[in-house]
Amino acid sequence: MKNHFPLLDPLRFATALGVAIFHQMFWSWAWVSIGVPGFERYVAADVIYPSAAPFTWFGWVGVEIFFVISGFVIANSACKSSPGEFLLGRALRLYPAVWVCATTSLLVLLIFGSGSASQFIVPYIHAMLMVPKGVTGQWLDGVYWTLAAETAFYGLVFCAMHTKKVTLRHLAWGLTIYSAIFNAIALLILSCTTPDDLPYLIILMFRVPAAAFLLTHGCFFALGIWLFISANRKLTALEQVAVAITCLSGAAEIYFFASFFLTSIPAIADQSALVPIAVWAAAVLLIAFIANRSRNRRAAGIASPEAPAYWRTLGLITYPFYLLHNITGSAIIHFLVDAGLDATAALWIQLGLLVPVCWFISAKVEPAVRGVMTQTLSYFGKLPNRLPASRRPALSRGLRLPRPVPAR
């Protein structure tokens, strides 16, 4: 299938790289100052990069960017699939990499970690099944919290597809209002409390431990949907207001979390909460440009140009790279530093090593696992029927999508 939005692939990889650099050059040592737990501490390199803090502390905003991309991409996928096809496609996309990467992380923790093996088993099972760990449990790796938000969004889209009445526009409006109310309350609480106050901590809880509720991050998925709609037709005045609301809501969420960081971590107390907002806004403008260019090309009857193959490769590498960088990457840094290598050199070398490893996973291992999954499902159950080329799901009503041409 041709990718009509090829620029999203390098952007997706750039966001994962930003998160990796944030974890390895900042969070790996800064988390100690606020006592945040996580299994990555068992393989921490005990290396600090204080001089890099002003340039790395805001890398976490890559997650918010990725959620916008996810809203865009999932909307595109849902408009071309039946509910069964959509669900199967998501499972075949997510589970193979999770199984490979979670098992790799477990082995790294067992071999190089300082904790007991019994601590890792239950979180490993949660990761393999992609079942949220609950508010009080631990993730196998801190990065897995984003999968809870992603799977909650996929489930929401799947349920909307089953209604045959809810459209993407309805879904986007619901998430826009739902998340905007919460983030407005969060901003109000931020202005009246400190990170030590209970209301502040309750609001903060919905960012990571209770991410599956989509209260803080629903606006980012909604913005991705609105941008996808804009790639197919011009938005109405009311829809443009919705886009403005999601942008303000997203900026509020980023400002809240950035303020928590700046207040809690002395090393970055002199930084500005506007920096991650600016980075996120730049990425959103790029996605909006991609959407606008796609709509203009479609209106003019111009086919999208073929993207370089390596762009698509970057997109495929992103998922396993994101899942492996924290624990496996930290272990590699630890090993290289113990071997006498400079800390900065160790960091860049491990990033260079992870890229070909993740390419192998995405190009060789994941397809093999998907093949086994597909064969197993077809043997024990029934694969969903492909949607006829002449039909579109009810979710796509109002998008003015061109009808697919049946193959002769």
C-alpha positions, 0 to 999 in steps of 0.5 A: 500500500502506498504511503500518502504521508511519507514525511510522517516517517522521519518525524516519527523517528525524530520524536523517538530519538528525542525521547531516547536522548531525554531518557539517557542524557537527562532522566537517567540521572535527574530522576534520582532528585525526585525519587521516581521508581522504574526498572531502568534504575537497575541498569543505570549507567550512573553517568550524568550529563549536566552540561546537556540538561538545557538541551535534553530535558524537554525531549519527553515532549516527543511523546505528545508529538507521537500521539498527534501522529498516531491520531492522524495515522489511526484515523487514516487506517480506520477509514479504510478498514472494517472493524475486524480488519482494523483490530487485527491490523493493530494487533499485528502491528503492536504485539510482535515488536512488544513480544520481542522487545519486552523479552529482550528487556527482561533478559537484560534485567535478569543478566545485568540488573541488580534486582531480583528476578521475581520483581520482573515477572508480573510486569513482563506478563503485563507487557507481553499482554499489553494489559495496563499495570494499574496505578500502583504497579510498575511497568517492565520499562517506563516507556510502556506507559504510552502503550496504555494510552495508545491501546485505549485510543485504538479501543475507542476507535474500534468501538466507534467503528462498531456503532456505524453512527459515530464518525471521525468528526464525532470522535474528534469532538468528543476527545477535544471537549473531554480532554480540554475540560480536564487540562483547563482544570489542571492549569487552574490547579497549577496556578493555585497549588504546589507539587506537594499538594494533593490536587496537584498530585491527583492531576499528575497521576493521569499523565502516566499511571492512569494514561489509559483514561486519555484525560491529559492526552486525549487532545493530542489524539483529537488534534491528529484526527482533525489534521487528518480530516483537513488532509481530505477536505477544508475544515469548517469554521467550527472545526477550526475552533476545535483545532484551536481548542485542542492546540490550547489544551495540548499546550496546557498539558505540556506547560503543566508537566514542564512546570512540574519538571522545572519546580522539582528538578534543581538542575533545570530550574532556570529553564522555560516551560515554553521551550517544549511547547515551541518544539511541539508546536513546530512538529504540529505545524509540520504535520499540518503542512503535510496534511495541507499539501496532500489535500492540494495534491488530491484536489489538483489530481496530482499523485503523491511522489514516491518517498525514499525507501529509507524514510519508510525504514525509519518509520518501521525502526521507530517502534522497536527503537522506542521500546528498547532504548531505555533499558537495553540502551542504558545497559549498553552505556553502562557496559561501555563506560565500565570498559573505560569509554567516555560517557558521551561517546558511549551514548552515541555508540549505543544509539548507533548500535540500536539502529541496526538491531531495530532494523533487524527486528522490524525487517526480519523478526516482526514479519516472521512473528506476524506470519505465525500469528496470521496462520494461527488465527486462520487455523483456529479462528476466522480472519476478518473479511476484507472490506469491499473496494466499493465501500467505506466505513461509516467512520469516514462519512463527511471526509469526501474520500475518493473511492478506491478503484477495484483492481482489474 
